[in-house]
Amino acid sequence: MVTSTLGNRLYKVPAGTSVNLTPLQSIAQGGATALALFSLGSSTEFGLPQSLFNPSAGILCYADTAVGLGNLQVIPNFYMYDLYANTNVFATMVSDQQTKFNKFNANGSSSFLLSWTMTCQNLNCTGNNGNCINGMAQYANPQLATYIDQWTQNKTITASKIPNVLYLDYFSQYGDHAVDIAAALNTLYGPQRAG
């Protein structure tokens, strides 16, 4: 379904090729506008079975370096550090993500996903109150710009180390400014990072 729907818009690579260091200009040169990244599934984890990965057709393997690569039977095409805070306390989430970002080795072989998300601790939670994911996102998402600005000013974020992915809950309702933040980071640091 992915290949039939996206067709030539999919970025295709030889098996075993990492796209972490591939400049966006190179990806777009052939008309590609989409990376189809999937985690490897197993009997205990959700994801694609090994037999469905086909980088030359644009079905790429994503590996989460935060949890370790384990015994992958497929050579990943994209490496990402992705570890959420697992808390419903905003200040704890911010501190957790900044600490993880500070420890992250931005050597280009892996990317960093800034998980600006809080986790519901009450499984019976519904609606838009402050203890549900919707309500927590409504509180947290508008503050992302302030923290990105602070981290830029205090050199947590630099030309050689920026969050590669901004991940937010309820993006369509409370997070549309994240696109502006990503664009600003790319404008601020993009020319230095090219090459």
Backbone as a printed PyTorch tensor [residue, N CA C, xyz], in Angstrom:
tensor([[[  0.8200,  -1.1950,   0.0000],
         [  0.0000,   0.0000,   0.0000],
         [  0.8630,   1.2580,   0.0000]],

        [[  1.9330,   1.2740,   0.7930],
         [  2.7910,   2.4590,   0.8580],
         [  3.4230,   2.7240,  -0.5010]],

        [[  3.9900,   1.6980,  -1.1120],
         [  4.6620,   1.8960,  -2.3970],
         [  3.6770,   2.2400,  -3.5070]],

        [[  2.4950,   1.6540,  -3.4770],
         [  1.5220,   1.9650,  -4.5260],
         [  0.9420,   3.3660,  -4.3550]],

        [[  0.8260,   3.8220,  -3.1190],
         [  0.2730,   5.1530,  -2.8720],
         [  1.3050,   6.2490,  -3.1250]],

        [[  2.5320,   6.0510,  -2.6370],
         [  3.5510,   7.1010,  -2.7400],
         [  4.4360,   6.9740,  -3.9700]],

        [[  4.5740,   5.7700,  -4.4910],
         [  5.3050,   5.5610,  -5.7400],
         [  6.6690,   6.2260,  -5.7890]],

        [[  6.8610,   7.0610,  -6.8210],
         [  8.1490,   7.7240,  -7.0440],
         [  8.4720,   8.8020,  -6.0250]],

        [[  7.5300,   9.1290,  -5.1690],
         [  7.8140,  10.1120,  -4.1230],
         [  8.6230,   9.5090,  -2.9810]],

        [[  8.7050,   8.1800,  -2.9130],
         [  9.4750,   7.5050,  -1.8750],
         [ 10.9630,   7.6130,  -2.1560]],

        [[ 11.7330,   7.8640,  -1.1180],
         [ 13.1860,   7.8640,  -1.2340],
         [ 13.6650,   6.4240,  -1.1850]],

        [[ 14.4190,   6.0250,  -2.1780],
         [ 14.8800,   4.6400,  -2.3000],
         [ 16.3970,   4.6010,  -2.1560]],

        [[ 16.9030,   3.6030,  -1.4530],
         [ 18.3440,   3.4710,  -1.2210],
         [ 18.7560,   2.0100,  -1.3580]],

        [[ 20.0500,   1.7710,  -1.5920],
         [ 20.5270,   0.3820,  -1.5540],
         [ 20.4120,  -0.1720,  -0.1350]],

        [[ 20.2110,  -1.4650,   0.0000],
         [ 20.1360,  -2.1090,   1.3210],
         [ 21.3890,  -1.7760,   2.1210]],

        [[ 21.2080,  -1.4980,   3.4120],
         [ 22.3270,  -1.2120,   4.3020],
         [ 22.8120,   0.2240,   4.2690]],

        [[ 22.1700,   1.0870,   3.4860],
         [ 22.5660,   2.4870,   3.3940],
         [ 21.8600,   3.2980,   4.4750]],

        [[ 22.6290,   4.0910,   5.2250],
         [ 22.0450,   4.9780,   6.2320],
         [ 21.6730,   6.2990,   5.5820]],

        [[ 20.4910,   6.8050,   5.8980],
         [ 20.0780,   8.0970,   5.3610],
         [ 20.3030,   9.2290,   6.3620]],

        [[ 20.8500,   8.9340,   7.5360],
         [ 21.0610,   9.9740,   8.5330],
         [ 21.9540,  11.1040,   8.0230]],

        [[ 22.9540,  10.7850,   7.2450],
         [ 23.9000,  11.7880,   6.7660],
         [ 23.5620,  12.3210,   5.3800]],

        [[ 22.4630,  11.8790,   4.8140],
         [ 22.0890,  12.2920,   3.4650],
         [ 21.4540,  13.6690,   3.5000]],

        [[ 22.0510,  14.6500,   2.7970],
         [ 21.4440,  15.9910,   2.7650],
         [ 20.0660,  15.9480,   2.1110]],

        [[ 19.1700,  16.8080,   2.5820],
         [ 17.8150,  16.8480,   2.0190],
         [ 17.8390,  17.1200,   0.5200]],

        [[ 18.8110,  17.9320,   0.0530],
         [ 18.9050,  18.2200,  -1.3720],
         [ 19.1170,  16.9270,  -2.1630]],

        [[ 19.9210,  16.0150,  -1.6200],
         [ 20.1720,  14.7450,  -2.3080],
         [ 18.9190,  13.8790,  -2.3430]],

        [[ 18.1680,  13.9050,  -1.2490],
         [ 16.9300,  13.1240,  -1.2010],
         [ 15.9370,  13.6630,  -2.2220]],

        [[ 15.8380,  14.9840,  -2.3080],
         [ 14.8470,  15.6140,  -3.1860],
         [ 15.2470,  15.6190,  -4.6530]],

        [[ 16.5320,  15.4310,  -4.9620],
         [ 16.9930,  15.5020,  -6.3520],
         [ 16.2220,  14.5910,  -7.2830]],

        [[ 15.9650,  13.3940,  -6.8630],
         [ 15.2490,  12.4530,  -7.7180],
         [ 13.7500,  12.5780,  -7.6330]],

        [[ 13.2600,  13.6250,  -6.9820],
         [ 11.8270,  13.8370,  -6.8520],
         [ 11.2210,  13.2140,  -5.6090]],

        [[ 12.0680,  12.6270,  -4.7470],
         [ 11.5530,  12.0170,  -3.5190],
         [ 11.0700,  13.1010,  -2.5600]],

        [[  9.9200,  12.8530,  -1.9520],
         [  9.3710,  13.7780,  -0.9660],
         [  8.9740,  13.0620,   0.3190]],

        [[  9.2270,  11.7610,   0.3930],
         [  8.7940,  11.0030,   1.5690],
         [  9.8080,   9.9260,   1.9340]],

        [[ 10.0410,   9.7830,   3.2310],
         [ 10.7970,   8.6620,   3.7770],
         [  9.7930,   7.7670,   4.4780]],

        [[  9.6920,   6.5310,   4.0630],
         [  8.7890,   5.5760,   4.7150],
         [  9.6350,   4.7490,   5.6760]],

        [[  9.6100,   5.1280,   6.9490],
         [ 10.4290,   4.5030,   7.9800],
         [  9.5600,   3.6340,   8.8750]],

        [[  9.9820,   2.3910,   9.0750],
         [  9.2370,   1.4540,   9.9020],
         [ 10.1940,   0.7470,  10.8420]],

        [[  9.7260,   0.4610,  12.0460],
         [ 10.5470,  -0.3350,  12.9650],
         [ 10.3610,  -1.8090,  12.6430]],

        [[ 11.3630,  -2.5820,  13.0130],
         [ 11.3190,  -4.0230,  12.7880],
         [ 10.4420,  -4.6610,  13.8510]],

        [[  9.4490,  -5.3980,  13.4350],
         [  8.5600,  -6.0710,  14.3610],
         [  9.1000,  -7.4250,  14.7820]],

        [[  8.5340,  -7.9200,  15.8600],
         [  8.8960,  -9.2510,  16.3530],
         [  7.6550,  -9.8560,  16.9920]],

        [[  7.8340, -10.9860,  17.6360],
         [  6.6850, -11.6080,  18.2980],
         [  6.2290, -10.7990,  19.5060]],

        [[  7.0920,  -9.8980,  19.9980],
         [  6.7420,  -9.1060,  21.1800],
         [  6.6340,  -7.6130,  20.8920]],

        [[  7.0320,  -7.1730,  19.7100],
         [  6.9990,  -5.7490,  19.3980],
         [  6.2680,  -5.5070,  18.0950]],

        [[  5.5410,  -4.3880,  18.0640],
         [  4.8070,  -3.9950,  16.8720],
         [  5.7860,  -3.4400,  15.8370]],

        [[  5.5930,  -3.7570,  14.6020],
         [  6.4230,  -3.2550,  13.5160],
         [  6.2800,  -4.1550,  12.3070]],

        [[  7.0520,  -3.8400,  11.2750],
         [  7.0020,  -4.6510,  10.0610],
         [  7.8340,  -5.9110,  10.2180]],

        [[  7.3890,  -7.0040,   9.6240],
         [  8.2400,  -8.1980,   9.6130],
         [  9.4270,  -7.9650,   8.6780]],

        [[ 10.5110,  -8.6320,   8.9700],
         [ 11.7490,  -8.4810,   8.2140],
         [ 11.5380,  -8.6370,   6.7100]],

        [[ 10.6840,  -9.5430,   6.3150],
         [ 10.4790,  -9.8420,   4.8960],
         [  9.9010,  -8.6720,   4.1000]],

        [[  9.2860,  -7.6830,   4.7790],
         [  8.6670,  -6.5660,   4.0680],
         [  9.5970,  -5.3800,   3.8360]],

        [[ 10.7620,  -5.3760,   4.4820],
         [ 11.6890,  -4.2640,   4.2610],
         [ 12.3110,  -4.3890,   2.8840]],

        [[ 12.2870,  -3.2850,   2.1470],
         [ 12.8330,  -3.2730,   0.8030],
         [ 13.3240,  -1.8540,   0.5090]],

        [[ 14.5390,  -1.5080,   0.9510],
         [ 15.0390,  -0.1440,   0.7620],
         [ 15.0580,   0.3130,  -0.6890]],

        [[ 15.3080,  -0.5960,  -1.6220],
         [ 15.3480,  -0.1960,  -3.0330],
         [ 13.9520,   0.1580,  -3.5550]],

        [[ 12.9080,  -0.2320,  -2.8150],
         [ 11.5320,   0.1530,  -3.1570],
         [ 11.0290,   1.2860,  -2.2570]],

        [[ 11.8590,   1.7150,  -1.3040],
         [ 11.4940,   2.8250,  -0.4360],
         [ 10.9210,   2.4280,   0.9100]],

        [[ 10.9600,   1.1620,   1.2740],
         [ 10.4760,   0.7080,   2.5860],
         [ 11.7000,   0.5400,   3.4740]],

        [[ 11.9480,   1.5510,   4.3270],
         [ 13.1870,   1.6590,   5.0870],
         [ 13.0240,   1.2130,   6.5320]],

        [[ 14.1030,   0.7140,   7.1030],
         [ 14.1210,   0.2540,   8.4910],
         [ 14.6200,   1.3660,   9.4090]],

        [[ 13.8670,   1.6080,  10.4550],
         [ 14.1750,   2.6130,  11.4700],
         [ 14.6300,   1.8880,  12.7320]],

        [[ 15.7320,   2.3440,  13.3300],
         [ 16.2200,   1.7340,  14.5670],
         [ 16.3090,   2.7910,  15.6510]],

        [[ 15.7760,   2.4770,  16.8150],
         [ 15.7880,   3.3720,  17.9600],
         [ 17.0330,   3.0850,  18.7930]],

        [[ 18.0080,   3.9780,  18.7280],
         [ 19.2670,   3.7660,  19.4370],
         [ 19.1260,   3.9670,  20.9420]],

        [[ 18.0250,   4.5640,  21.3960],
         [ 17.8270,   4.7790,  22.8280],
         [ 17.5950,   3.4650,  23.5640]],

        [[ 16.9970,   2.5090,  22.9030],
         [ 16.6950,   1.2330,  23.5510],
         [ 17.6710,   0.1370,  23.1440]],

        [[ 18.6060,   0.4750,  22.2770],
         [ 19.5900,  -0.5180,  21.8330],
         [ 19.1230,  -1.2160,  20.5850]],

        [[ 20.0660,  -1.6870,  19.8230],
         [ 19.7380,  -2.2900,  18.5420],
         [ 19.4400,  -3.7740,  18.6380]],

        [[ 19.8140,  -4.3880,  19.7580],
         [ 19.4920,  -5.7980,  19.9570],
         [ 20.0320,  -6.6760,  18.8480]],

        [[ 19.2530,  -7.6380,  18.4290],
         [ 19.6570,  -8.5800,  17.3800],
         [ 18.9070,  -8.3120,  16.0840]],

        [[ 19.0670,  -7.0970,  15.5550],
         [ 18.3710,  -6.7630,  14.3160],
         [ 18.8330,  -7.6680,  13.1900]],

        [[ 17.8820,  -8.1800,  12.4450],
         [ 18.1820,  -9.0270,  11.2920],
         [ 18.2180,  -8.2030,  10.0070]],

        [[ 17.8770,  -6.9270,  10.1090],
         [ 17.8760,  -6.0120,   8.9760],
         [ 18.8240,  -4.8750,   9.3300]],

        [[ 19.6580,  -4.4600,   8.3970],
         [ 20.5330,  -3.3210,   8.6480],
         [ 19.6870,  -2.0600,   8.5240]],

        [[ 19.5630,  -1.2770,   9.6040],
         [ 18.7100,  -0.0830,   9.5660],
         [ 19.1960,   0.9460,   8.5480]],

        [[ 18.2450,   1.6760,   8.0000],
         [ 18.5400,   2.7660,   7.0880],
         [ 18.4860,   4.1080,   7.7970]],

        [[ 17.9260,   4.1150,   9.0040],
         [ 17.7860,   5.3690,   9.7440],
         [ 17.9000,   5.0770,  11.2280]],

        [[ 18.7810,   5.8040,  11.8920],
         [ 18.9950,   5.6280,  13.3270],
         [ 18.4950,   6.8710,  14.0540]],

        [[ 17.7180,   6.6450,  15.1120],
         [ 17.1430,   7.7580,  15.8640],
         [ 17.1960,   7.4530,  17.3500]],

        [[ 17.6240,   8.4630,  18.1410],
         [ 17.5090,   8.3650,  19.5890],
         [ 16.1210,   8.8780,  19.9210]],

        [[ 15.2740,   8.0210,  20.4800],
         [ 13.8620,   8.3370,  20.7020],
         [ 13.4410,   7.7350,  22.0390]],

        [[ 13.4170,   8.5570,  23.0710],
         [ 13.0370,   8.0640,  24.3920],
         [ 12.2400,   9.1350,  25.1310]],

        [[ 10.9670,   8.8780,  25.3000],
         [ 10.1000,   9.8550,  25.9500],
         [ 10.3090,   9.8390,  27.4680]],

        [[  9.7870,  10.8410,  28.1570],
         [ 10.0330,  11.0190,  29.5890],
         [  9.1850,  10.1120,  30.4730]],

        [[  8.0260,   9.6810,  29.9940],
         [  7.1240,   8.8290,  30.7710],
         [  6.7020,   9.4880,  32.0890]],

        [[  6.2600,  10.7300,  31.9850],
         [  5.7940,  11.4680,  33.1540],
         [  4.6110,  12.3530,  32.7630]],

        [[  3.8030,  12.6960,  33.7510],
         [  2.7190,  13.6510,  33.5130],
         [  3.0280,  15.0150,  34.1250]],

        [[  4.2780,  15.2170,  34.5450],
         [  4.7190,  16.4800,  35.1470],
         [  5.5440,  17.2420,  34.1100]],

        [[  5.0730,  18.4210,  33.7320],
         [  5.7090,  19.1880,  32.6710],
         [  7.1890,  19.4600,  32.9580]],

        [[  7.5190,  19.9680,  34.1160],
         [  8.9110,  20.3070,  34.4480],
         [  9.8230,  19.0750,  34.3890]],

        [[  9.2990,  17.9360,  34.7970],
         [ 10.0740,  16.6920,  34.7350],
         [ 10.3270,  16.2950,  33.2910]],

        [[  9.3100,  16.4320,  32.4330],
         [  9.4630,  16.1090,  31.0220],
         [ 10.5130,  17.0060,  30.3840]],

        [[ 10.4530,  18.3090,  30.6540],
         [ 11.4130,  19.2530,  30.0680],
         [ 12.8330,  18.9050,  30.5130]],

        [[ 13.0130,  18.6910,  31.8000],
         [ 14.3310,  18.3440,  32.3310],
         [ 14.8450,  17.0350,  31.7430]],

        [[ 13.9700,  16.0490,  31.6520],
         [ 14.3310,  14.7480,  31.0980],
         [ 14.8140,  14.8770,  29.6570]],

        [[ 14.0740,  15.5960,  28.8390],
         [ 14.4440,  15.7160,  27.4300],
         [ 15.7230,  16.5430,  27.2480]],

        [[ 15.8920,  17.5690,  28.0700],
         [ 17.1200,  18.3640,  27.9680],
         [ 18.3270,  17.5360,  28.4120]],

        [[ 18.1870,  16.7660,  29.4730],
         [ 19.2800,  15.9040,  29.9390],
         [ 19.6460,  14.8850,  28.8680]],

        [[ 18.6510,  14.2510,  28.2640],
         [ 18.9170,  13.2690,  27.2100],
         [ 19.5680,  13.9270,  26.0030]],

        [[ 19.1130,  15.1220,  25.6500],
         [ 19.7090,  15.8300,  24.5240],
         [ 21.1540,  16.2070,  24.8290]],

        [[ 21.4170,  16.6590,  26.0400],
         [ 22.7920,  17.0180,  26.4310],
         [ 23.7260,  15.8180,  26.3330]],

        [[ 23.2430,  14.6370,  26.6740],
         [ 24.0600,  13.4230,  26.6500],
         [ 24.1780,  12.8230,  25.2530]],

        [[ 23.2900,  13.2160,  24.3560],
         [ 23.2580,  12.6540,  23.0120],
         [ 24.5160,  13.0290,  22.2410]],

        [[ 25.1320,  12.0470,  21.5920],
         [ 26.3260,  12.2610,  20.7860],
         [ 25.8910,  12.5590,  19.3560]],

        [[ 25.9810,  13.8170,  18.9820],
         [ 25.5250,  14.2410,  17.6490],
         [ 26.6370,  14.0620,  16.6270]],

        [[ 26.9950,  12.8160,  16.3560],
         [ 28.0820,  12.5480,  15.4160],
         [ 27.5830,  12.3450,  13.9930]],

        [[ 26.3170,  12.5040,  13.7590],
         [ 25.7600,  12.3690,  12.4210],
         [ 25.2760,  10.9810,  12.0670]],

        [[ 25.6660,   9.9810,  12.8510],
         [ 25.2270,   8.6300,  12.5200],
         [ 23.8640,   8.3080,  13.1200]],

        [[ 23.3740,   9.1760,  13.9910],
         [ 22.0630,   9.0070,  14.5920],
         [ 21.4070,  10.3750,  14.7210]],

        [[ 20.1110,  10.3990,  14.7530],
         [ 19.3580,  11.6400,  14.9130],
         [ 18.6850,  11.6430,  16.2720]],

        [[ 18.2720,  12.8270,  16.7280],
         [ 17.6310,  12.9600,  18.0380],
         [ 16.1870,  13.3870,  17.8660]],

        [[ 15.2860,  12.6340,  18.4820],
         [ 13.8720,  12.9710,  18.5070],
         [ 13.5690,  13.6180,  19.8620]],

        [[ 13.2220,  14.8980,  19.8370],
         [ 12.8210,  15.6020,  21.0520],
         [ 11.3590,  15.2750,  21.3050]],

        [[ 11.1030,  14.4630,  22.3060],
         [  9.7530,  14.0110,  22.6180],
         [  9.1100,  14.9960,  23.5910]],

        [[  8.3930,  15.9670,  23.0460],
         [  7.7320,  17.0100,  23.8390],
         [  6.3430,  16.4920,  24.2100]],

        [[  6.3400,  15.3600,  24.9100],
         [  5.0930,  14.6830,  25.2490],
         [  5.0710,  14.3190,  26.7190]],

        [[  3.8850,  14.2940,  27.2620],
         [  3.6950,  13.8230,  28.6280],
         [  2.8050,  12.5860,  28.5740]],

        [[  2.9390,  11.7440,  29.5650],
         [  2.2690,  10.4490,  29.5610],
         [  1.1460,  10.4260,  30.5920]],

        [[ -0.0210,  10.0400,  30.1530],
         [ -1.1600,   9.9050,  31.0480],
         [ -0.8740,   8.7930,  32.0570]],

        [[ -1.0430,   9.0800,  33.3310],
         [ -0.8010,   8.0900,  34.3730],
         [ -2.0860,   7.4190,  34.8280]],

        [[ -3.2130,   7.9180,  34.3320],
         [ -4.5230,   7.3850,  34.6990],
         [ -5.1430,   6.7340,  33.4610]],

        [[ -5.2350,   5.4290,  33.4470],
         [ -5.7330,   4.7340,  32.2650],
         [ -7.2020,   5.0030,  31.9790]],

        [[ -7.9210,   5.5290,  32.9360],
         [ -9.3370,   5.8290,  32.7410],
         [ -9.5590,   7.2720,  32.3080]],

        [[ -8.5120,   7.9510,  31.9690],
         [ -8.5910,   9.3610,  31.6260],
         [ -9.2640,   9.5600,  30.2750]],

        [[-10.2180,  10.4630,  30.2400],
         [-10.8660,  10.8420,  28.9870],
         [-11.0770,  12.3390,  28.9940]],

        [[-11.2340,  12.8910,  27.8180],
         [-11.5500,  14.3010,  27.7210],
         [-10.3280,  15.1870,  27.6640]],

        [[-10.5630,  16.4540,  27.9900],
         [ -9.5550,  17.4840,  27.8030],
         [ -9.1120,  18.0840,  29.1320]],

        [[ -9.1670,  17.3130,  30.2190],
         [ -8.6950,  17.8900,  31.4800],
         [ -7.1750,  17.8020,  31.5260]],

        [[ -6.5570,  18.4820,  32.4600],
         [ -5.1120,  18.5970,  32.5450],
         [ -4.3770,  17.3080,  32.7850]],

        [[ -5.0690,  16.2420,  33.1930],
         [ -4.4010,  14.9740,  33.4620],
         [ -4.4570,  14.0020,  32.2920]],

        [[ -5.1210,  14.3860,  31.2160],
         [ -5.2120,  13.5390,  30.0330],
         [ -4.2300,  14.0440,  28.9820]],

        [[ -3.8740,  13.1990,  28.0450],
         [ -2.8730,  13.5780,  27.0500],
         [ -3.2960,  14.8420,  26.3020]],

        [[ -4.5660,  14.9460,  25.9490],
         [ -5.0580,  16.1260,  25.2600],
         [ -4.8100,  17.3850,  26.0900]],

        [[ -5.1930,  17.3540,  27.3490],
         [ -5.0040,  18.5080,  28.2240],
         [ -3.5360,  18.8120,  28.4930]],

        [[ -2.7170,  17.7660,  28.6380],
         [ -1.2810,  17.9840,  28.8610],
         [ -0.6340,  18.5860,  27.6210]],

        [[ -1.0530,  18.1430,  26.4320],
         [ -0.5170,  18.7010,  25.1930],
         [ -0.9310,  20.1640,  25.0440]],

        [[ -2.1650,  20.4640,  25.4370],
         [ -2.6480,  21.8380,  25.3630],
         [ -1.7930,  22.7450,  26.2420]],

        [[ -1.2890,  22.2190,  27.3520],
         [ -0.4200,  22.9840,  28.2530],
         [  1.0200,  23.0300,  27.7370]],

        [[  1.5590,  21.8800,  27.3080],
         [  2.9800,  21.7680,  26.9750],
         [  3.3390,  22.3540,  25.6120]],

        [[  2.5390,  22.0770,  24.5990],
         [  2.9260,  22.4460,  23.2380],
         [  3.2060,  23.9250,  23.0340]],

        [[  2.3770,  24.8390,  23.5570],
         [  2.6630,  26.2570,  23.3460],
         [  3.9770,  26.7250,  23.9960]],

        [[  4.5100,  25.9370,  24.9240],
         [  5.7440,  26.3310,  25.6100],
         [  7.0080,  25.8510,  24.8980]],

        [[  6.8560,  25.0420,  23.8620],
         [  8.0110,  24.5110,  23.1540],
         [  8.9140,  25.6300,  22.6250]],

        [[  8.3360,  26.6440,  22.0200],
         [  9.1410,  27.7340,  21.4450],
         [ 10.0000,  28.4170,  22.5080]],

        [[  9.4540,  28.6190,  23.6880],
         [ 10.2050,  29.2680,  24.7690],
         [ 11.4280,  28.4440,  25.1510]],

        [[ 11.2490,  27.1350,  25.2640],
         [ 12.3730,  26.2810,  25.6600],
         [ 13.3840,  26.1190,  24.5360]],

        [[ 12.9440,  26.0310,  23.2970],
         [ 13.8850,  25.9620,  22.1720],
         [ 14.7060,  27.2470,  22.1310]],

        [[ 14.0640,  28.3710,  22.3580],
         [ 14.7770,  29.6510,  22.3920],
         [ 15.7990,  29.6800,  23.5360]],

        [[ 15.3880,  29.2450,  24.7260],
         [ 16.3230,  29.1930,  25.8650],
         [ 17.5020,  28.2860,  25.5630]],

        [[ 17.2290,  27.1140,  24.9920],
         [ 18.2900,  26.1490,  24.7070],
         [ 19.2150,  26.6520,  23.5970]],

        [[ 18.6830,  27.4770,  22.7160],
         [ 19.5250,  28.0930,  21.6930],
         [ 20.4080,  29.1640,  22.3350]],

        [[ 19.8200,  29.9710,  23.2050],
         [ 20.5750,  31.0390,  23.8690],
         [ 21.6680,  30.5000,  24.7880]],

        [[ 21.3790,  29.4080,  25.5170],
         [ 22.3810,  28.8820,  26.4560],
         [ 23.2880,  27.8250,  25.8180]],

        [[ 23.1980,  27.6940,  24.4940],
         [ 24.0660,  26.7980,  23.7070],
         [ 23.8270,  25.3080,  23.9600]],

        [[ 22.6420,  24.9510,  24.4810],
         [ 22.2640,  23.5390,  24.5020],
         [ 22.0780,  23.0820,  23.0570]],

        [[ 21.4310,  23.9360,  22.2650],
         [ 21.2760,  23.7140,  20.8270],
         [ 22.3090,  24.5800,  20.1300]],

        [[ 23.0940,  23.9620,  19.2510],
         [ 24.1260,  24.6770,  18.5000],
         [ 24.0610,  24.2450,  17.0310]],

        [[ 24.9050,  24.8400,  16.2150],
         [ 24.9540,  24.4760,  14.7990],
         [ 25.3210,  23.0120,  14.6110]],

        [[ 26.0950,  22.4660,  15.5290],
         [ 26.5140,  21.0720,  15.3820],
         [ 25.6130,  20.0990,  16.1350]],

        [[ 24.6120,  20.6380,  16.8510],
         [ 23.7490,  19.7520,  17.6310],
         [ 22.3610,  20.3750,  17.7810]],

        [[ 21.4480,  19.9320,  16.9180],
         [ 20.0610,  20.3900,  17.0150],
         [ 19.1580,  19.1620,  17.0840]],

        [[ 17.9610,  19.2940,  17.6850],
         [ 17.0110,  18.1870,  17.6240],
         [ 16.5860,  17.9910,  16.1660]],

        [[ 16.6410,  16.7590,  15.7100],
         [ 16.3220,  16.4790,  14.3100],
         [ 14.8310,  16.3030,  14.0790]],

        [[ 14.1180,  15.8550,  15.1190],
         [ 12.6730,  15.6450,  15.0180],
         [ 12.0210,  16.2320,  16.2600]],

        [[ 10.9610,  17.0140,  16.0620],
         [ 10.1550,  17.5260,  17.1690],
         [  8.8750,  16.6950,  17.1940]],

        [[  8.6510,  15.9850,  18.2910],
         [  7.5100,  15.0730,  18.3960],
         [  6.5470,  15.6250,  19.4370]],

        [[  5.3010,  15.8950,  19.0380],
         [  4.2890,  16.4590,  19.9150],
         [  3.0010,  15.6610,  19.8140]],

        [[  2.2680,  15.5710,  20.9180],
         [  0.9140,  15.0240,  20.8920],
         [ -0.0440,  16.1240,  20.4770]],

        [[ -1.1270,  15.7490,  19.8460],
         [ -2.1780,  16.6820,  19.4200],
         [ -1.6140,  17.8490,  18.6140]],

        [[ -0.7180,  17.5230,  17.6950],
         [ -0.0870,  18.5220,  16.8440],
         [ -1.1160,  19.3800,  16.1220]],

        [[ -2.1270,  18.7510,  15.5520],
         [ -3.1000,  19.4890,  14.7410],
         [ -3.9110,  20.4850,  15.5600]],

        [[ -4.0520,  20.2570,  16.8640],
         [ -4.8300,  21.1730,  17.6890],
         [ -3.9690,  22.1990,  18.4230]],

        [[ -2.7950,  21.7770,  18.8890],
         [ -2.0070,  22.6700,  19.7450],
         [ -0.5470,  22.7960,  19.3170]],

        [[ -0.1930,  22.2470,  18.1700],
         [  1.2200,  22.2010,  17.8610],
         [  1.6420,  22.7430,  16.5180]],

        [[  0.7400,  23.4590,  15.8260],
         [  1.0870,  23.9080,  14.4850],
         [  2.3050,  24.8260,  14.4680]],

        [[  2.6270,  25.4620,  15.5760],
         [  3.8070,  26.3260,  15.6580],
         [  5.1090,  25.5320,  15.6080]],

        [[  5.0430,  24.2150,  15.7960],
         [  6.2490,  23.3800,  15.7490],
         [  6.8910,  23.4310,  14.3670]],

        [[  6.0910,  23.5910,  13.3260],
         [  6.6430,  23.7230,  11.9800],
         [  7.4690,  25.0000,  11.8920]],

        [[  6.9580,  26.0860,  12.4780],
         [  7.7020,  27.3430,  12.4910],
         [  8.9990,  27.2150,  13.2880]],

        [[  8.9490,  26.4670,  14.3850],
         [ 10.1440,  26.2560,  15.2040],
         [ 11.1850,  25.4680,  14.4130]],

        [[ 10.7590,  24.3940,  13.7640],
         [ 11.6790,  23.5900,  12.9570],
         [ 12.2740,  24.4280,  11.8260]],

        [[ 11.4470,  25.2280,  11.1730],
         [ 11.9360,  26.0830,  10.0880],
         [ 12.9380,  27.1020,  10.6240]],

        [[ 12.6600,  27.6750,  11.7990],
         [ 13.5840,  28.6510,  12.3920],
         [ 14.9280,  28.0030,  12.7370]],

        [[ 14.8930,  26.7910,  13.2900],
         [ 16.1430,  26.0880,  13.5940],
         [ 16.9230,  25.8020,  12.3130]],

        [[ 16.2310,  25.3940,  11.2690],
         [ 16.9060,  25.1200,   9.9990],
         [ 17.4470,  26.3890,   9.3630]],

        [[ 16.7290,  27.4970,   9.5120],
         [ 17.2160,  28.7700,   8.9910],
         [ 18.4420,  29.2400,   9.7810]],

        [[ 18.3640,  29.1050,  11.0910],
         [ 19.4500,  29.5430,  11.9720],
         [ 20.7150,  28.7190,  11.7910]],

        [[ 20.5520,  27.4080,  11.6620],
         [ 21.7130,  26.5260,  11.6470],
         [ 21.9230,  25.7710,  10.3390]],

        [[ 20.9710,  25.8790,   9.4100],
         [ 21.0660,  25.1050,   8.1770],
         [ 22.3170,  25.3120,   7.3560]],

        [[ 22.7120,  26.5630,   7.0290],
         [ 23.8870,  26.7440,   6.1710],
         [ 25.1740,  26.1700,   6.7700]],

        [[ 25.3430,  26.2320,   8.0800],
         [ 26.5390,  25.7080,   8.7120],
         [ 26.5630,  24.1950,   8.6750]],

        [[ 25.3790,  23.5780,   8.6100],
         [ 25.2930,  22.1190,   8.6810],
         [ 25.3780,  21.4720,   7.2970]],

        [[ 25.2800,  22.2710,   6.2670],
         [ 25.2680,  21.7090,   4.9130],
         [ 26.6110,  21.0580,   4.5940]],

        [[ 26.5370,  20.0460,   3.7440],
         [ 27.7810,  19.4390,   3.2810],
         [ 27.8920,  18.1040,   3.7550]]])
